[in-house]
Amino acid sequence: MKKRIVFATNNAHKLSEIRAIAGDRFDILSLDDIGCHDDIPETSDTLRGNALQKARWVKDRYGYDCFADDTGLMVDALDGAPGVYSARYAGPGHDSEANMALLIENMRGVTDRSARFVTEIALIEGDDVRFFTGTVEGEIIDSPCGECGFGYDPVFKPVESGLTFAQMDARSKNAISHRGRATAALVDYLSHKPNTQLR
Ligand code: ITT
């Protein structure tokens, strides 16, 4: 029997990325699937803290084993900004266009373009809490390029490629991305656990 686990996200792009990465080994339920329509708070000043806050919310109120991710884009020339505040860089409202426009503006004329995406996943199974991290190094380009992906993908070019994440198909992004790497570690952990329902 496949393990059923909830992914606590309101971001449909993240859900489809994680389902594609994990393949058919898990039954990954969305918040919608469990009838959760809450505006889950993210008030920590760390990625790990926010990931745990989201997973804990679902575990405590809905009882499901659960994982959540929090992701940030760290730009060296901006002292790590937008970082943990990536979703609301241009102010409240999760508007990716505005966030990207502000980032491009703040990077105008800057020669050090280096940046990285970092994903922290928090997993809660029963009383057990674990974290998985994934990072991808790259650079910020000076104008958006590509139509795929979401968020800051059109301005992020990973070192492994001459393309932005938004110019790659989902499989190519997932193979090298922050979320791909963190999810691979999560899947590896769950697949090798003794007494798992996975196999
Ligand atoms: P949940 O909290 O509901 O999971 P969210 O969209 O708020 O969804 P985050 O707080 O983790 O997710 O996202 C922080 C910001 O980083 C947000 O603006 C995203 O669009 C962006 N982001 C996250 N993952 C990304 C990726 O793989 N590529 C580009 N941008 C990404």
Residues whose N, C-alpha, C, O or C-beta is under 5 A from the ligand:
A	BS01	ITT	A8 T9 N10 N11 D69 D70 T71 S86 A87 F150 G151 Y152 D153
